[in-house]
Amino acid sequence: MTLFDQNVSRAPVTEPEPPRRWGRGTVTGVWALTLAVVVLFVLTFVPSGYVIQQPGPVYNTLGTSTNADGQQVPLITVPNEQDAATDGQLDLLTVQVSGNRERTPSWIDLVQAWFDPSRAVVPIDRIFPAGQSTEQRNTENAALMTDSQNEASAAALRELGYTVPQTISVATVDETGATAGILQEKDVITSVNGTDVTSVEGVRSAVQDAAGAPVTLGFDRDGSSRTAQVTPKPTDVDGRQQYLLGVGLAISFDLPIDVQIQLNDVGGPSAGMMFALGIIDKMTPGDLTGGQHIAGTGTIDADGNVGPIGGIRQKLYGARDAGATWFLAPEANCNEVVGHVPDGIRVFSTSTLSQSLTALETIRDGGDLDALPTCDSGS
C-alpha cells in the first residue's frame, strides 16, 4: 500500500480580481460628454426666438437686373437717356434675413453669427411682428418698394427742375375709425381745416395740431369736391397720445417723365436714395461716378429728404465685399456707423439728395473730401 506524499506541492487557488472602478476624472468626463450631447441636441432643435441679418445681394443702379422672364434688362430706364458709358457703379444694398417664424436659426447658428461683425442677431419680433406671416411681410415690403420707387422718381425729377404734382388718396378705411362711413377708398384728400395738404405728413400734422377737436376735411370723390367734419379718435402710440382719422393714406405722383425701375424679389424702402441718384445720372450728360465704385443706402421722399434704414452695418460689409470704396450713409444712422466701418471703405453722411449729389461730384472731381460731412463719435 502506497501512502500519498504529504509534501507534494499543489497548484495555488487564485481569487478573482474585483472589478475596476472608474476614477473620479473619468466619471466627470463621461458626464461632461453626456451633458454636451444633450446641450448640442437642444441647441440644434429648440426654437431660438431670434433671426440673423446678413449682407444680401448688391445691385448697380446703372447696370442691369433680371426681370420676371429671366432676361437681363436695365435696372433703370428713362426716355432719351444721356448717361455716358462708365466703369463706375452706384450700388444699392440689401439685407438678407436668415430664419422666420416658421423656422428659426439654431442656437449654434446664432452663436456663430454673434462673433461675425457682418451679421447681427435680432429678436424675431423686430423683423416679423407677432400675428404677421412671412407672406404678409413680403407683401408689405413689396408695397414699400413700389412707394420708394415712386418717391425716388419724383425726387430726382424735382432735383432736375421738373414740376411733379402729387395727390393724397385714401387707400384703406378702418370700419371702426373716425372716418368710417364718411371717407371711401380712392377719395383724394385736398385740405384740413381749410389749409391745402399735399403730403401724408401734412395731413397727419394738421390732425395732431387740432389736439382732438373736430377737423374739417376737404376731399374729391369722382371729380366732385366735398367737405366733412370728423372728430379724430385718441389712441396711445408708443406711450404717446395721438389722434387718428382711421384711414390709410397713399401718395401718388403725376410724373412728367416715364421712369421705369426693374428690380425683382427685393422689398422695403431703403433703396430710394440710390434709385434717385441713378435716375439723375441717366438723365444728365456725363458721369456722376467718375469711374468710381460708390455704394449707399437711405429712404427718400419726394422732397429729397434722406431717411434712416435698418441693417446699416450689414450693408457696410456688403458694400465692401462688392468692391465699393465709398459709401453714402443716412445722417440719422450715423450712431450705428461709428466704430463699425470695415477696412477699405470711406463713409460720408447725407440727409438730402442734394448733399448726396455734392458728395458724388466731389469724389468724381477729386475735390476736398475732408469738407464732406461724415459720421463721427459726436453724431
C-alpha positions in Angstrom: 0.0 0.0 0.0 1.4 3.3 -1.0 0.9 6.4 1.0 0.5 9.9 -0.7 3.4 12.1 0.0 2.1 15.0 2.1 4.8 17.3 0.8 3.8 17.2 -2.8 3.0 20.9 -3.8 -0.4 21.7 -5.2 -1.4 24.5 -7.7 -2.4 27.6 -5.8 -6.0 28.7 -5.8 -6.3 32.3 -7.1 -9.1 34.6 -6.0 -10.9 36.6 -8.9 -9.8 40.3 -9.0 -12.5 42.8 -8.0 -14.0 44.8 -10.9 -12.1 48.0 -11.6 -13.8 51.3 -10.7 -13.7 54.4 -12.9 -11.7 57.2 -11.5 -13.3 60.5 -10.5 -11.8 62.2 -13.6 -13.2 59.6 -15.9 -16.7 59.8 -14.4 -16.6 63.6 -14.7 -15.6 63.4 -18.3 -18.4 60.9 -19.2 -20.9 63.2 -17.5 -19.5 66.2 -19.3 -19.7 64.4 -22.6 -23.3 63.4 -22.0 -24.2 66.9 -21.0 -22.6 68.3 -24.1 -24.6 65.9 -26.3 -27.8 67.0 -24.6 -26.9 70.6 -25.0 -26.0 70.1 -28.6 -29.4 68.4 -29.2 -31.2 71.3 -27.5 -29.2 73.9 -29.5 -29.9 72.2 -32.7 -33.7 71.6 -32.4 -35.2 74.0 -29.9 -36.6 77.2 -31.5 -34.4 80.2 -30.7 -36.7 83.3 -30.9 -34.1 85.1 -33.0 -33.2 85.6 -36.6 -30.0 86.6 -38.3 -29.4 89.7 -40.5 -26.6 89.4 -43.0 -25.4 91.1 -46.2 -27.6 90.4 -49.2 -27.2 90.9 -52.9 -25.8 94.2 -54.3 -27.3 95.9 -57.4 -25.7 98.5 -59.6 -28.4 101.1 -60.4 -26.5 102.0 -63.5 -26.4 98.3 -64.6 -28.9 95.6 -65.3 -31.1 93.3 -63.3 -33.0 90.1 -64.1 -36.7 90.5 -65.0 -39.6 88.1 -64.3 -38.7 86.2 -67.6 -35.1 85.7 -66.5 -33.8 88.3 -69.0 -31.2 90.9 -68.2 -32.7 94.4 -68.6 -31.6 97.9 -67.5 -32.4 98.4 -63.8 -33.4 102.0 -64.6 -34.8 103.1 -67.9 -35.6 106.7 -68.9 -36.5 108.2 -72.2 -33.7 109.8 -74.2 -31.1 108.5 -71.8 -28.0 110.7 -71.7 -25.8 108.6 -69.4 -22.3 108.2 -70.6 -20.7 104.7 -70.6 -18.8 104.2 -67.4 -16.9 101.7 -65.4 -18.3 103.3 -62.2 -21.1 101.9 -60.1 -23.9 103.3 -57.9 -24.7 100.3 -55.8 -27.9 99.8 -53.8 -27.6 97.3 -50.9 -29.8 94.7 -49.4 -30.0 92.7 -46.2 -31.0 89.1 -46.1 -32.8 87.6 -43.1 -31.9 84.0 -42.1 -34.9 82.5 -40.4 -38.6 83.3 -39.9 -41.4 82.4 -37.5 -41.9 79.0 -39.2 -38.2 78.1 -39.0 -35.8 80.0 -36.7 -32.0 79.6 -36.9 -30.4 77.1 -34.5 -28.6 78.3 -31.4 -25.4 77.1 -32.9 -26.0 79.4 -35.9 -26.8 82.3 -33.6 -23.5 81.8 -31.7 -21.6 81.8 -34.9 -23.4 84.9 -36.1 -22.7 86.7 -32.8 -19.0 86.6 -33.4 -19.3 87.7 -37.1 -19.2 91.5 -37.4 -21.0 91.4 -40.7 -24.1 89.7 -39.2 -26.5 90.6 -36.5 -28.7 88.5 -34.1 -32.0 90.3 -33.6 -35.3 89.3 -31.8 -37.7 87.8 -34.3 -40.5 90.2 -33.2 -38.4 93.1 -34.6 -38.4 91.6 -38.1 -41.6 89.5 -38.0 -44.2 91.3 -35.8 -46.5 89.0 -33.8 -49.5 88.0 -35.9 -47.8 88.8 -39.2 -47.0 85.9 -41.5 -44.0 85.7 -43.8 -46.3 86.2 -46.8 -47.8 89.3 -45.3 -44.4 90.7 -44.6 -43.3 90.1 -48.2 -46.5 91.8 -49.4 -45.9 94.8 -47.2 -42.2 95.1 -48.3 -43.2 94.9 -51.9 -45.6 97.8 -51.4 -42.9 99.8 -49.7 -40.6 99.2 -52.6 -43.1 100.5 -55.1 -43.7 103.6 -53.0 -39.9 104.0 -52.7 -39.5 103.9 -56.5 -42.3 106.5 -57.0 -40.8 108.8 -54.3 -37.3 108.4 -55.8 -38.6 109.3 -59.3 -40.4 112.4 -58.1 -37.4 113.5 -56.0 -35.0 113.0 -58.9 -37.2 114.9 -61.4 -37.8 117.8 -59.0 -34.0 118.0 -58.4 -33.6 118.3 -62.2 -36.2 121.2 -62.2 -39.4 119.4 -63.3 -42.7 120.1 -61.7 -44.2 116.9 -60.2 -47.8 117.3 -58.9 -48.8 114.9 -56.2 -52.1 113.8 -54.5 -53.0 112.2 -51.2 -55.6 109.5 -51.6 -57.4 107.1 -49.2 -56.1 103.6 -49.6 -57.9 101.9 -46.7 -60.7 102.8 -44.2 -60.9 101.4 -40.7 -64.5 100.3 -40.2 -64.3 101.3 -36.5 -62.3 104.5 -37.2 -63.2 108.2 -37.1 -63.9 108.4 -40.8 -65.9 105.2 -41.2 -69.0 106.0 -43.3 -67.5 109.3 -44.3 -64.5 108.6 -46.5 -64.2 105.9 -49.1 -61.2 104.3 -50.8 -59.8 106.4 -53.6 -61.1 109.7 -52.1 -58.4 112.4 -52.7 -57.7 114.5 -49.6 -57.2 118.1 -50.5 -57.3 120.1 -47.3 -57.6 120.0 -43.5 -59.4 122.9 -41.7 -59.2 124.9 -44.9 -55.4 124.5 -45.4 -54.3 122.7 -48.6 -52.3 119.5 -48.0 -50.1 117.7 -50.5 -48.3 115.1 -48.3 -49.2 112.4 -45.8 -47.2 114.2 -43.2 -49.1 117.4 -43.8 -52.4 115.6 -43.1 -51.0 113.9 -40.0 -49.6 117.2 -38.6 -52.8 119.1 -39.2 -54.8 116.5 -37.4 -52.4 116.4 -34.4 -52.4 120.2 -34.2 -56.2 120.1 -33.6 -55.5 118.1 -30.4 -58.6 116.1 -30.6 -61.0 118.8 -31.7 -63.2 118.2 -34.8 -61.4 118.8 -38.1 -62.9 119.7 -41.5 -61.6 117.5 -44.3 -61.8 118.7 -47.9 -61.7 115.8 -50.4 -62.5 115.0 -54.0 -64.7 112.0 -55.0 -65.3 111.0 -58.6 -64.5 114.5 -59.7 -66.7 116.4 -57.2 -65.3 118.4 -54.2 -66.8 117.7 -50.8 -66.2 118.6 -47.1 -66.9 116.7 -44.0 -66.3 117.3 -40.3 -64.5 114.4 -38.4 -63.6 114.0 -34.8 -60.2 112.1 -34.7 -60.0 109.3 -32.1 -57.3 109.5 -29.4 -55.0 106.5 -29.5 -51.9 105.5 -27.5 -49.0 105.0 -29.8 -45.7 104.0 -28.2 -46.7 105.7 -25.0 -47.9 108.9 -26.5 -51.4 110.0 -27.3 -52.1 110.7 -30.9 -55.3 111.4 -32.8 -56.2 109.2 -35.8 -58.6 109.5 -38.7 -58.7 105.7 -39.1 -57.5 105.7 -42.7 -54.5 104.5 -44.6 -53.3 107.2 -47.0 -51.2 106.8 -50.1 -49.3 109.3 -52.2 -49.3 109.3 -56.0 -47.4 111.4 -58.4 -48.1 112.8 -61.9 -44.6 112.2 -63.3 -43.8 114.2 -66.4 -41.2 111.6 -67.4 -41.8 107.9 -67.7 -39.2 106.4 -65.4 -39.1 102.6 -65.3 -37.3 100.7 -62.5 -36.9 96.9 -62.8 -35.8 95.1 -59.6 -37.4 91.8 -58.7 -37.5 90.0 -55.4 -36.3 93.0 -53.4 -38.6 94.8 -50.9 -38.6 97.7 -48.5 -37.9 101.5 -48.9 -34.2 101.7 -48.2 -33.1 101.9 -51.9 -34.8 105.2 -52.5 -31.8 107.5 -52.4 -29.7 105.2 -54.8 -32.7 105.0 -57.2 -32.8 108.8 -57.3 -29.1 109.1 -57.9 -29.3 106.5 -60.7 -32.2 108.3 -62.4 -30.3 111.7 -62.3 -27.1 110.0 -63.7 -29.1 108.6 -66.6 -30.9 111.8 -67.3 -27.9 114.1 -67.3 -24.8 114.3 -69.6 -21.6 112.9 -68.3 -21.0 110.5 -65.5 -21.7 111.1 -61.8 -19.3 108.5 -60.6 -16.1 109.4 -62.4 -15.5 105.7 -62.8 -15.6 105.2 -59.0 -17.3 102.3 -57.2 -19.8 104.0 -54.8 -22.5 102.4 -52.7 -25.1 103.8 -50.5 -28.4 103.5 -48.7 -31.3 105.5 -47.4 -35.0 106.2 -47.8 -36.1 109.2 -49.7 -39.2 111.3 -50.0 -40.4 113.4 -53.0 -38.8 116.5 -51.5 -35.4 114.8 -51.5 -35.1 114.2 -47.8 -32.9 111.1 -47.0 -34.1 109.0 -44.1 -32.8 106.1 -41.9 -32.8 102.5 -42.7 -32.3 99.2 -41.0 -29.3 96.8 -41.2 -26.7 99.5 -42.0 -23.8 97.5 -40.5 -24.6 94.6 -42.8 -24.9 96.9 -45.7 -21.4 98.4 -45.0 -19.9 94.9 -45.2 -22.0 94.1 -48.3 -20.6 97.2 -50.0 -17.0 96.4 -49.0 -17.3 92.8 -50.2 -18.8 94.0 -53.5 -15.7 96.2 -54.1 -17.1 99.7 -53.2 -14.6 102.1 -51.8 -17.1 104.9 -51.0 -20.3 104.7 -49.0 -23.2 107.2 -48.6 -25.0 106.7 -45.2 -28.1 108.5 -43.9 -27.1 111.0 -41.3 -29.8 109.5 -39.0 -27.9 106.2 -39.0 -24.5 107.7 -38.0 -24.7 106.4 -34.4 -24.8 102.8 -35.9 -21.9 103.6 -38.3 -19.3 104.9 -35.9 -17.0 102.1 -34.9 -18.4 99.6 -37.4 -16.8 100.7 -40.7 -14.9 97.8 -42.3 -11.4 98.4 -43.7 -11.2 99.6 -47.3 -14.3 101.8 -47.4 -14.8 105.5 -46.6 -18.2 106.7 -45.4 -19.9 110.1 -45.9 -23.2 111.1 -44.3 -26.1 112.7 -46.0 -29.5 114.0 -45.2 -30.7 115.2 -48.6 -30.5 114.2 -52.2 -28.6 117.5 -52.9 -26.0 116.6 -50.3 -25.6 113.1 -51.9 -25.0 114.7 -55.3 -22.4 117.0 -53.8 -20.6 114.0 -52.4 -20.6 112.2 -55.8 -19.4 115.3 -57.6 -16.6 115.8 -55.1 -15.5 112.2 -55.4 -15.7 112.3 -59.2 -13.7 115.6 -59.5 -11.1 114.8 -56.8 -12.3 117.6 -54.6 -11.8 118.3 -51.0 -13.2 115.1 -49.4 -12.4 116.3 -45.9 -15.0 119.0 -46.4 -17.8 116.5 -46.8 -20.0 115.6 -43.8 -19.0 112.3 -42.1 -20.2 110.1 -39.2 -18.1 110.7 -36.1 -18.3 110.0 -32.4 -20.4 113.1 -31.9 -23.1 112.1 -34.4 
